[in-house]
Amino acid sequence: MAGKKLVLFDFDGTITTADTMFLFTRFVVGTPRFLFGLAVISIPLILHKFKIVGAQRAKEILLTHFFRGMSTAKFDKYGKDFAEKIIPHYIRPTALPVIANRESRIIVVSASAENWISHWCTSNNLEFIATKLEVIDGKITGKISGKNCNSDEKVNRIKEKVNLSDYTDIIAYGDTSGDLPMLALATEKHFKPFRDKK
């Protein structure tokens, strides 16, 4: 595969204009319960902003509060509906031509849960790597299975899936510090791309 091109995309904030974890939660539980729930768990979320609480712990607190005990079948159905009905409204238009380039192998690498990332990527004929959620007895526990797919874990998961030496060109797109290790793999880096000029 010498001379082949690999393109790695972060999802939230890079391809989309918003964080899909919060959008998904609001979609499932409705606005009143979503806002009340955020108020209840606001302290660890604020501490995460100040890097006192880690990203994985903050995400697990949110997932546990809103989804613990929900069947995986129901959760995944919500993920499919969310991918079809909501995500398209938050896709950056200027990202679409790049995503549609079938001359490259394209992989979306996301810290969001694979329960909706998988549906959106499959519908767009894209490969994906995303955070896996823990399931016990067919129900969501609120915990993450393994590690949150962010920062160094993005690189670990990419290397599990891809032999990087097969590619002479690696292009990576990201928008936060959590994408920097992935961007470091690339021969061509794009930070905060697809921002529409006003």
C-alpha positions in Angstrom: 0.0 0.0 0.0 3.0 2.3 -0.5 2.0 5.7 -1.5 -1.5 5.4 0.0 -3.1 8.2 2.0 -4.7 7.9 5.5 -6.9 10.6 6.8 -7.8 10.8 10.5 -10.6 12.9 11.7 -11.6 14.0 15.2 -15.5 14.3 15.3 -16.8 16.6 17.9 -15.9 20.2 17.1 -13.9 19.2 14.0 -16.5 17.6 11.7 -19.4 19.0 13.9 -20.0 22.4 15.4 -20.9 21.1 18.8 -20.2 18.3 21.3 -22.4 15.4 20.5 -22.3 13.9 24.0 -24.3 16.8 25.3 -26.5 16.9 22.2 -27.3 13.2 22.5 -28.1 13.4 26.2 -30.5 16.3 25.5 -32.1 14.4 22.6 -32.7 11.4 24.8 -33.9 12.9 28.1 -35.4 16.2 26.8 -34.4 19.8 27.7 -35.9 20.1 31.2 -34.4 16.9 32.5 -31.1 17.7 30.7 -30.7 21.1 32.3 -31.8 19.9 35.7 -29.3 17.0 35.5 -26.5 19.3 34.5 -27.2 21.4 37.6 -27.1 18.3 39.8 -23.7 17.2 38.4 -22.3 20.7 37.8 -19.5 20.6 40.4 -17.5 17.7 38.8 -18.1 19.2 35.3 -16.8 22.6 36.5 -13.8 20.9 38.1 -13.2 19.1 34.8 -12.9 22.5 33.1 -10.2 23.4 35.6 -8.5 20.0 35.0 -9.1 18.9 38.5 -11.4 16.1 37.4 -10.2 14.0 34.4 -12.2 13.8 31.2 -13.0 10.1 31.7 -14.3 10.6 35.2 -16.4 13.6 34.2 -17.9 11.7 31.2 -18.7 8.7 33.5 -20.5 11.0 36.0 -22.6 12.3 33.2 -23.3 8.9 31.7 -24.1 7.4 35.1 -26.5 10.2 36.0 -28.5 10.1 32.8 -28.2 6.5 31.5 -27.3 4.0 34.1 -29.6 1.0 33.9 -30.9 1.7 30.4 -30.8 -1.4 28.1 -28.2 -1.3 25.5 -30.8 -2.1 22.8 -32.7 1.1 23.8 -29.5 3.2 24.1 -28.3 2.0 20.7 -31.7 2.8 19.1 -31.4 6.3 20.5 -27.9 6.4 19.0 -29.2 5.4 15.6 -32.1 7.9 15.7 -29.7 10.7 16.9 -27.3 10.0 14.1 -30.0 10.1 11.5 -32.1 13.0 12.8 -29.8 15.4 14.7 -26.1 15.0 13.7 -26.7 16.1 10.1 -27.7 19.6 11.4 -24.4 20.0 13.1 -22.0 18.9 10.4 -19.6 21.7 9.1 -20.4 22.1 5.4 -16.8 22.6 4.4 -15.9 19.3 6.0 -18.1 17.3 3.6 -16.0 17.4 0.5 -13.0 16.2 2.4 -15.0 13.4 4.0 -16.3 12.4 0.6 -12.8 11.9 -0.8 -12.8 8.1 -1.6 -9.1 8.2 -2.8 -8.0 8.0 0.8 -8.7 5.7 3.7 -10.7 7.8 6.2 -11.1 7.0 9.9 -13.1 9.0 12.4 -11.4 8.8 15.8 -13.8 10.1 18.5 -14.0 10.3 22.3 -17.8 10.1 21.9 -19.6 6.8 22.3 -19.6 4.4 19.4 -23.3 4.0 19.9 -24.0 7.0 17.7 -20.6 7.5 16.1 -20.9 4.0 14.5 -24.3 4.8 12.9 -23.2 8.1 11.5 -20.0 6.7 10.1 -21.6 3.6 8.7 -24.2 5.7 6.9 -21.3 7.8 5.4 -19.2 4.7 4.5 -16.5 5.7 7.0 -14.4 3.7 9.4 -14.5 4.7 13.0 -12.8 4.3 16.4 -14.7 5.6 19.4 -15.2 5.2 23.1 -16.8 1.9 24.2 -19.3 1.9 27.1 -19.4 -0.7 29.8 -22.4 -3.1 29.6 -23.4 -5.5 32.3 -26.4 -7.8 32.0 -27.5 -6.0 28.8 -27.6 -2.6 30.5 -25.5 0.6 30.4 -23.6 1.1 33.7 -22.4 4.6 33.0 -18.8 3.5 33.1 -16.4 3.4 30.1 -15.1 0.1 28.9 -11.3 0.5 28.9 -10.2 4.1 28.4 -11.9 7.2 27.0 -10.8 7.5 23.4 -9.0 10.8 23.7 -5.4 12.1 23.8 -2.8 9.3 23.9 -5.6 6.7 23.8 -6.5 7.9 20.3 -3.0 7.0 19.2 -3.2 3.6 20.9 -6.5 2.8 19.3 -5.3 3.9 15.8 -2.2 1.8 16.1 -4.3 -1.2 17.0 -6.4 -0.8 13.9 -3.9 0.5 11.4 -0.3 -0.3 10.3 0.8 3.3 9.9 3.9 2.2 7.9 1.6 1.3 5.1 1.0 4.9 4.4 3.3 7.6 3.1 0.8 10.4 3.7 -1.1 10.7 7.0 -3.4 13.7 7.3 -5.0 14.5 10.6 -7.8 16.9 11.6 -8.5 18.0 15.2 -9.6 20.9 17.3 -8.6 20.4 20.9 -5.5 19.5 23.0 -7.0 15.9 23.2 -6.3 15.6 19.4 -2.6 16.7 19.6 -1.1 13.2 20.0 -3.1 12.1 16.9 -2.0 15.2 15.0 1.6 14.3 15.9 1.3 11.1 13.9 0.5 13.0 10.7 2.6 14.3 7.8 0.0 17.0 7.3 -1.9 18.5 10.3 -5.0 20.6 10.4 -6.0 22.3 13.7 -9.5 23.8 14.0 -10.2 23.3 10.3 -13.5 23.9 8.4 -14.3 27.1 10.3 -16.6 29.0 7.9 -15.4 32.5 7.3 -18.0 35.1 8.1 
